[in-house]
Amino acid sequence: MAALGDIFKVENFQSYLGQVCLNVYYYRLEDTPAEGNPAEGLASEFAESVIPYVKAIQSARVTHTALRVINLSGTEYFETSVGAVGDQGAGGIDGDMPSFVAWSFQLVRGSTVTRHGSKRIVGVVDGLVSGNTPSLALGTVTAINNALKATLTAGLVDNFRPVIVKHPLLTPPYNPAYSYVADVVFKGVKTQNTRKAGYGI
């Protein structure tokens, strides 16, 4: 049974150029949850409030295939397929770049308990990049920043606040050290070596 303070892990699976790519996010439950499975509510709210902004900068060859939500502090678990997550990116297919080229966003820590976090969004399209910077409206990047640092409300009372988790490799349930995400800053077009050919996830 979920409780105030539980940490939830959101795994966002994507497919791009024949490769499975993964972004992982963490949220802390900020209040006593309503009845039911809060992991399901978080998955639904994440699909509605975060993924559409991410898709705005991705190639149309990127497919969001699944969301998996795990309560690291408890036993709740939920997984949904593409039908509830959305499908292709909205950035067209004008010069798809390799899967290891990514839009990089820094999650600024709210305390020194953890390092800063980062998200590298796959599916960079050449038509949306000029040199090392995006050639799209600043408002698009700002919208992603805001989505990644927003508290998500599932139903009426389940508020999930984004956090950065310090990583011991333990099996749930456990209570990881964390810091709140104080801000999100776009860091430019970078790479993620683990997405190079042969690495996978």
N, C-alpha and C positions, 0 to 999 in steps of 0.2 A: 504494500500500500504506500503510495507516494505521500510525502510530507513536506512541510515548509523547509526550504533550504536544500532540497534534493537537486543534484546536478544531472542534467540530461545532455546526452550526446546526439547530435543530428548528423547523419551521414548522407550526403547528397551525391548519388552516383550519376555519372554522365558518360556518354559515349561520343567519341570524336575521332574521326579518321581511323576507325577500326580499333581504337584503344579505349579501355575503361579508365575513366579519370574520376577522382574522388575529392570532394571538399568536405571538411569536418568542422562543425560548429558546436559550441557548448552554451547551454542556458541554465540559469539557476531559477528554481521555482520560488517566487517571492511571497507566496501566501499559502494558506491551507487550501489544498485542491478540492474542487467539487467532486461529486461522485463520478465514477467511470474511470477510464484510462487516460490520464493527462498526456501520455506520450502520443496518443492518437490526435488529441486536440492540438498539440504542438506541431505535429507533422502537417496538419491541415493549415494552420496559421502560417507556418514557414513557407508552404507551397504558395500561399496567397499573398504574403507580404514581403518575401525576400526574393524568391526565384524569378518573378517577372522582371525585376530590376537587373538581375544578373543576366538574364536572357537578352536584354536590350543591347548588350555589347558583344554578344556571342554570334559566331557563324551559324547560319541555318543548318549546317551539318552537325552541330552539337545537339544531342538529344538527352534530356533529363530522363533517366530511365527508372530511378527508384529513390525513395527516401526511407531511411531506417532510423528510428528514434529509440534510444536505450536510456533507461534511468540508471545512472552509474551508482546511485545511492540506494537503489531499491531493486524491484523486480519487474517493473513495467517495461514493455517492449511493444513496438509497433512498426510495421513495414507496409509501405504502399507502393504500387507500381506506377508507371508513367501516366495512367489514366487520371490520377489525382494530382500529378505533379506538373503536368504541362509537357510540351514536346520540344520543338526546335527553337534555337536561338533566333533573334530578330535582326541580326546584323548583316544578312545577305551572305553571299559566297564569293565576294570580290577579293580573290587572292588569299585563300586560307593559308595561315601560317602553321608550322609544325605544332604538335600537341604540347611541346615543352615551352613554347612561347606563351606568356600569360600576362594578364592585367594584374598588377600587384597592389594589394591594399594592406596597410599596416593597422592592426588593432592596438591602439594605445592603451597600455595598462593603467589601471586606476590606483595601483599600489605596487610595492616592490616584491610582493609575494611571488610573482611570476615575471618572466620576460614579456616584452611586447609580443603580440601574436601577429600572424599574417594570413592572408588568403590570396591564392593565386588562381585567377579565374581563367579557365581554358577556352580555346576557340577564338583566338585573336584573328581578326580579318584585316588584311593589308589596307583595305579601303577606309578603315577607321583609325589608321595609325599614320603619323607623319614623323619620321625619325623615331625617337624614343618617347613620343608623347601622343596622346589620343587626338584625333582630328574630328571630334564630335563635340556636341554642345557640353559646356561645363555643367549644365544642369543634370545631364545624364550621370556623370561621375558623382556629383553631389547626392543624387537620389540613391545611388548604391551605398555611399558612405552612410547616409541616414538609415537605410534599410538594415545594414550590418550592425549598427549600434542601437537599434530600436528595441524597446521592450515589447514582446509579443503577447497579446492577450488572447487566450483560447477560451471560448465561451464567455461567461460574464466575469469570472473571478480568477482564472488561472493566468497569472502574470509571470512570463518567463523573461528574465533579464540576461543579456549576453555576457559571458564571462570568458576569460582565458584560463585554461586548466594546466596546472603543473603535472607532468606526465610520469607517474609511476606505472609500470606495465602490470596492472593488477586486474583480476576478474571481478566484475560487480558481484555483490554490492560493496562499495567502499566510498569514502568521503574525500575526494581529492582536494588539494590546496588550489585556490583560485584567486583571481583578481577580476574586478568588474572591467568591462570595456568602457573606458572614459571617452574615447573618440575613435574615429576611423579616418585615415589619411591615404589618399591615392599616391602610390610611390612610382608609378610609371609602368612601362612595358619591360618585363624581366623574363627570366627563365625558371623552370623547375626541373632539375636534373632527373628526378625520379619518374618523370613522364617521358623521358627519352626512350627510343625504341629498345625493347628488351627488358625494361623495368616494370611496366604496368603499375598496379597498385600494390 
